[in-house]
Amino acid sequence: MAARVDLWTTLTEPLMRQNPVTLQILGICSALAVTTSLATALTMSVSLTVVLTLSAVAISLIRRHLPDTIRLIVQIVIVASLVIVIDQVLQAYFAEISRALSIYVSLITTNCLVLGRTEAYARHHAPLPAAVDAFGNGLGYSLILLVLGGLRELFGRGQLFGWQVLPLADAGGWFTPLSLMLLAPSAFFLLGGLVWAIRSLLPEQAEAPEHEPPVQTRAVE
Amino acid sequence: MTELWTLFLSAAFVDNMPLTLFLGLCTFLALSKRPESAIGLGIAMMGVLGVTVPLNWLIYQGVLAPGAWSWAGLPELDLSYLALIAFIGVIAASVQLLEMVLDRFFPAIHAAFGSFLPLLTVQCAILAGSLFMVDRSYTLAESAVFGLGSGFGFAIAVAMLGAIRSRLAYADLPNGLRGLGIAFVLTGLMSLGFASFAQMAVSQ
């Protein structure tokens, strides 16, 4: 029973409390680049979760035979091979989305999230917990991506998954699209706001100030 | 010559790696708390990008591109799907080599930013430099200029962010916004500024 509770916390912890994007600063590059629409965000989330889980299992299986000195190269080669497979599958069956994602699928290889989790967790744990941890982190990453993608597509185009949700002013409705939402800066602002919101809800995540404000001593004199 | 200069400018400013293309953000945010470490990272990025992009061009054109083996009687062989593994290998090896060369001949420089070099192996901006080079089918000279330009753009952006963040260390921010949150907002503002460089490409 205890083991099951353990697995459950391993799975749910990265969703909010230990979220890979907003707390661990892992995998931010792709989180921002592919969130102009919900469809690309979803594809990216699924690809990353698959790569992450499979590579965690693979590395956890060989963890006892892996010399420390060459482990980075071995891990990167495993991840790169999985990414090549995913990339080829996307090109074969989802050609349009694959073009929209351009090189960002290949960049899963150097996504710090994958290497970070295999390095920090999968290397020391049995395959099952490693897979659960990787899956949970993948879900936490997907959560952020889908929130960002949804917000940007909704306010940038008035659409969700390509369906017109808010009637556009051009077509007789009332909604004027905010094209800023589709540009790079808004992604930074939204993610900054999201970090702020999560850290206000969970104050223990806030970073300690580097400098205490100087104490006013004159009043005492 | 002017074309190469234009490519350099557009790689450095219009297609700025961290601010417009969201590449290399993890190290960009993690190492920009102090201006000194930010500048070290910037110089290391320029060196590594300037070396790996042309090197990967040679490997891609010589071994992996469709038709590269036609001299051996295998004109249909297309190994381009192996590009990813080959590029990562080249990057890891050249980062290691660069570190060893610096350690041997320029110990002062190595002491200044040597500790950032191993990190750069898993930097998405560096891998992206090589992937863009294939995507946009640059020539050898163009790919060298592109690598240097992107590295230069990254160096400028990270040095600027480092300078701003070192001033903000004394600011009284809301608790939740401190650290990562404000870094994102700052990056967003800088990215807004860099967006104006896009006009430069249009007016040329």
Interface residues (C-beta under 8 A of the other chain):
Chain A: T22 I25 L26 G27 I28 C29 S30 L32 A33 L72 I73 I76 V77 A80 S81 V83 I84 D87 Q88 S102 I103 S106 L107 T109 T110 N111 C112 L115 L183 A184 P185 S186 A187 F188 F189 L191 G192 G193 V195 W196 A197 I198 R199 S200 P203 A206 E207 P209 E210 H211 P213
Chain B: L19 T20 L21 F22 L23 G24 L25 C26 L29 A30 Y81 L82 L84 I85 I88 A92 T121 V122 Q123 C124 I126 L127 A128 L131 F132 D135 A169 Y170 D172 P174 N175 G176 L177 R178 G179 L180 G181 I182 A183 F184 V185 T187 G188 L189 S191 L192 A195
